[in-house]
């Protein structure tokens, strides 16, 4: 499970990548940025899901 600071860092990094993605012109770099964004989204989604699940128990 992530702590609050880690969630903050992941969210900030995702925000930065999202801002940079449209301006990226190199296709290989753009693909890597996209993969990073997807990975961060998945980690945050799993964290949200685990928070919800633990609150139910």
DSSP file (Angstrom, degrees, kcal/mol; ACC not computed):
  #  RESIDUE AA STRUCTURE BP1 BP2  ACC     N-H-->O    O-->H-N    N-H-->O    O-->H-N    TCO  KAPPA ALPHA  PHI   PSI    X-CA   Y-CA   Z-CA
    1    1 A X              0   0    0      0, 0.0     2,-0.2     0, 0.0    46,-0.1   0.000 360.0 360.0 360.0 144.6    0.0    0.0    0.0
    2    2 A X        -     0   0    0     42,-0.1     2,-0.1     1,-0.1     0, 0.0  -0.610 360.0-133.0 -88.9 147.1    1.2    3.5   -0.8
    3    3 A X     >  -     0   0    0     -2,-0.2     4,-2.2     1,-0.1     5,-0.2  -0.426  35.1 -95.5 -88.6 176.0    1.5    6.2    1.8
    4    4 A X  H  > S+     0   0    0      1,-0.2     4,-2.4     2,-0.2     5,-0.1   0.878 123.4  52.1 -60.5 -40.1    0.2    9.8    1.2
    5    5 A X  H  > S+     0   0    0      2,-0.2     4,-2.6     1,-0.2    -1,-0.2   0.907 109.0  49.6 -65.4 -41.7    3.5   11.1    0.1
    6    6 A X  H  > S+     0   0    0      2,-0.2     4,-2.8     1,-0.2     5,-0.2   0.908 110.5  50.3 -63.8 -41.8    4.0    8.4   -2.5
    7    7 A X  H  X S+     0   0    0     -4,-2.2     4,-2.6     2,-0.2     5,-0.2   0.925 110.5  50.7 -60.9 -43.9    0.5    9.0   -3.8
    8    8 A X  H  X S+     0   0    0     -4,-2.4     4,-2.6     2,-0.2    -2,-0.2   0.936 112.0  46.7 -58.6 -47.7    1.3   12.7   -4.1
    9    9 A X  H  X S+     0   0    0     -4,-2.6     4,-2.5     1,-0.2    -2,-0.2   0.913 113.6  47.6 -63.3 -43.8    4.5   11.9   -6.0
   10   10 A X  H  X S+     0   0    0     -4,-2.8     4,-2.4     2,-0.2    -1,-0.2   0.906 113.4  48.3 -64.4 -41.1    2.9    9.5   -8.4
   11   11 A X  H  X S+     0   0    0     -4,-2.6     4,-2.3    -5,-0.2    -2,-0.2   0.909 112.3  48.6 -66.1 -42.3    0.0   11.9   -9.0
   12   12 A X  H  X S+     0   0    0     -4,-2.6     4,-2.5    -5,-0.2    -2,-0.2   0.919 111.9  49.0 -64.3 -43.5    2.4   14.8   -9.6
   13   13 A X  H  X S+     0   0    0     -4,-2.5     4,-2.6     1,-0.2     5,-0.2   0.907 110.7  50.6 -63.5 -41.6    4.5   12.7  -12.0
   14   14 A X  H  X S+     0   0    0     -4,-2.4     4,-2.4     1,-0.2    -1,-0.2   0.911 110.2  50.4 -61.8 -41.8    1.4   11.6  -13.9
   15   15 A X  H  X S+     0   0    0     -4,-2.3     4,-1.9     2,-0.2    -2,-0.2   0.920 111.1  48.3 -62.3 -44.4    0.3   15.2  -14.2
   16   16 A X  H  X S+     0   0    0     -4,-2.5     4,-2.0     1,-0.2    -2,-0.2   0.917 112.6  47.8 -63.3 -43.8    3.7   16.3  -15.5
   17   17 A X  H  X S+     0   0    0     -4,-2.6     4,-2.2     1,-0.2    -1,-0.2   0.897 109.2  54.0 -64.1 -39.6    3.8   13.5  -18.1
   18   18 A X  H  X S+     0   0    0     -4,-2.4     4,-0.7     1,-0.2    -1,-0.2   0.879 109.6  48.0 -62.9 -38.3    0.3   14.3  -19.2
   19   19 A X  H  < S+     0   0    0     -4,-1.9     4,-0.4     1,-0.2    -1,-0.2   0.890 116.2  43.4 -67.8 -39.4    1.3   17.9  -19.8
   20   20 A X  H >X S+     0   0    0     -4,-2.0     3,-0.8     1,-0.2     4,-0.8   0.760  95.6  79.1 -79.1 -25.6    4.4   16.9  -21.8
   21   21 A X  H >< S+     0   0    0     -4,-2.2     3,-1.1     1,-0.2    -1,-0.2   0.886  89.5  50.6 -55.5 -48.5    2.8   14.1  -23.8
   22   22 A X  T 3< S+     0   0    0     -4,-0.7    -1,-0.2     1,-0.2    -2,-0.1   0.790 111.5  49.3 -64.0 -25.6    1.1   16.2  -26.5
   23   23 A X  T <4 S+     0   0    0     -3,-0.8     2,-0.3    -4,-0.4    -1,-0.2   0.549  82.8 110.0 -91.5  -6.3    4.3   18.2  -27.2
   24   24 A X    <<  +     0   0    0     -3,-1.1    -3,-0.0    -4,-0.8    -4,-0.0  -0.526  41.0 179.9 -72.0 129.4    6.5   15.2  -27.6
   25   25 A X        +     0   0    0     -2,-0.3     2,-0.5     5,-0.0    -1,-0.2   0.704  54.4  88.0-104.7 -23.9    7.6   14.8  -31.2
   26   26 A X     >  -     0   0    0      1,-0.2     4,-2.7     2,-0.0     5,-0.2  -0.665  67.1-149.7 -79.8 123.0    9.8   11.7  -31.1
   27   27 A X  H  > S+     0   0    0     -2,-0.5     4,-2.0     1,-0.2    -1,-0.2   0.862  94.5  50.4 -64.7 -36.7    7.6    8.6  -31.5
   28   28 A X  H  > S+     0   0    0      2,-0.2     4,-1.9     1,-0.2    -1,-0.2   0.929 113.9  44.6 -67.0 -44.6    9.8    6.3  -29.4
   29   29 A X  H  > S+     0   0    0      1,-0.2     4,-2.6     2,-0.2    -2,-0.2   0.902 111.4  54.1 -64.3 -41.0    9.9    8.8  -26.6
   30   30 A X  H  X S+     0   0    0     -4,-2.7     4,-2.4     1,-0.2    -1,-0.2   0.893 107.5  50.5 -61.8 -39.8    6.2    9.4  -26.9
   31   31 A X  H  X S+     0   0    0     -4,-2.0     4,-2.3     2,-0.2    -1,-0.2   0.902 110.8  49.0 -64.7 -41.4    5.6    5.7  -26.6
   32   32 A X  H  X S+     0   0    0     -4,-1.9     4,-2.3     2,-0.2    -2,-0.2   0.907 111.2  49.5 -64.7 -41.9    7.8    5.5  -23.4
   33   33 A X  H  X S+     0   0    0     -4,-2.6     4,-2.5     2,-0.2    -2,-0.2   0.920 110.6  50.9 -62.3 -43.6    6.0    8.5  -21.9
   34   34 A X  H  X S+     0   0    0     -4,-2.4     4,-2.5     1,-0.2    -2,-0.2   0.914 109.4  50.1 -61.1 -43.3    2.6    6.9  -22.7
   35   35 A X  H  X S+     0   0    0     -4,-2.3     4,-2.3     1,-0.2    -1,-0.2   0.895 110.3  50.3 -63.0 -40.0    3.7    3.6  -21.0
   36   36 A X  H  X S+     0   0    0     -4,-2.3     4,-2.6     2,-0.2    -1,-0.2   0.915 109.9  50.8 -63.0 -42.5    4.9    5.5  -17.9
   37   37 A X  H  X S+     0   0    0     -4,-2.5     4,-2.6     1,-0.2    -2,-0.2   0.930 111.0  48.0 -61.0 -45.5    1.5    7.3  -17.8
   38   38 A X  H  X S+     0   0    0     -4,-2.5     4,-2.3     1,-0.2    -1,-0.2   0.897 111.3  50.7 -63.3 -40.5   -0.4    4.0  -18.0
   39   39 A X  H  X S+     0   0    0     -4,-2.3     4,-2.4     2,-0.2    -2,-0.2   0.929 111.3  47.4 -63.4 -45.6    1.8    2.4  -15.3
   40   40 A X  H  X S+     0   0    0     -4,-2.6     4,-2.5     1,-0.2     5,-0.2   0.906 111.2  51.7 -63.2 -41.2    1.2    5.3  -13.0
   41   41 A X  H  X S+     0   0    0     -4,-2.6     4,-2.5    -5,-0.2    -1,-0.2   0.912 110.9  48.3 -60.5 -41.7   -2.5    5.2  -13.6
   42   42 A X  H  X S+     0   0    0     -4,-2.3     4,-2.7     2,-0.2     5,-0.2   0.909 110.8  49.6 -67.3 -42.2   -2.6    1.5  -12.8
   43   43 A X  H  X S+     0   0    0     -4,-2.4     4,-2.2     1,-0.2    -2,-0.2   0.932 114.2  45.6 -61.4 -45.3   -0.6    1.9   -9.6
   44   44 A X  H  X S+     0   0    0     -4,-2.5     4,-2.6     2,-0.2    -2,-0.2   0.886 112.2  51.5 -66.1 -38.0   -2.9    4.7   -8.5
   45   45 A X  H  X S+     0   0    0     -4,-2.5     4,-2.5    -5,-0.2    -2,-0.2   0.929 111.1  47.4 -64.5 -44.2   -6.0    2.8   -9.5
   46   46 A X  H  X S+     0   0    0     -4,-2.7     4,-2.5     2,-0.2    -2,-0.2   0.880 111.2  51.9 -64.6 -37.2   -4.8   -0.3   -7.5
   47   47 A X  H  X S+     0   0    0     -4,-2.2     4,-2.4    -5,-0.2    -2,-0.2   0.945 110.2  47.9 -63.2 -47.4   -4.1    1.9   -4.6
   48   48 A X  H  X S+     0   0    0     -4,-2.6     4,-2.2     1,-0.2    -2,-0.2   0.908 112.6  49.7 -59.1 -42.3   -7.6    3.5   -4.7
   49   49 A X  H  X S+     0   0    0     -4,-2.5     4,-2.6     1,-0.2    -1,-0.2   0.905 110.8  48.5 -64.4 -41.7   -9.1    0.0   -4.9
   50   50 A X  H  X S+     0   0    0     -4,-2.5     4,-2.6     2,-0.2    -1,-0.2   0.868 110.0  52.5 -68.4 -35.6   -7.0   -1.3   -2.0
   51   51 A X  H  X S+     0   0    0     -4,-2.4     4,-1.7     2,-0.2    -2,-0.2   0.925 112.1  45.8 -62.8 -44.4   -8.0    1.7    0.1
   52   52 A X  H  X S+     0   0    0     -4,-2.2     4,-1.1     1,-0.2    -2,-0.2   0.932 113.6  49.0 -64.4 -45.7  -11.7    1.1   -0.6
   53   53 A X  H >X S+     0   0    0     -4,-2.6     4,-0.9     1,-0.2     3,-0.5   0.904 110.4  49.9 -62.5 -43.4  -11.3   -2.6    0.1
   54   54 A X  H 3< S+     0   0    0     -4,-2.6     3,-0.3     1,-0.2    -1,-0.2   0.824 106.4  56.3 -67.9 -29.9   -9.5   -2.1    3.4
   55   55 A X  H 3< S+     0   0    0     -4,-1.7    -1,-0.2     1,-0.2    -2,-0.2   0.761 103.8  55.1 -72.2 -23.1  -12.2    0.4    4.5
   56   56 A X  H <<        0   0    0     -4,-1.1    -1,-0.2    -3,-0.5    -2,-0.2   0.749 360.0 360.0 -78.8 -23.4  -14.8   -2.3    4.0
   57   57 A X     <        0   0    0     -4,-0.9    -1,-0.2    -3,-0.3    -2,-0.2   0.474 360.0 360.0 -82.4 360.0  -13.1   -4.8    6.3
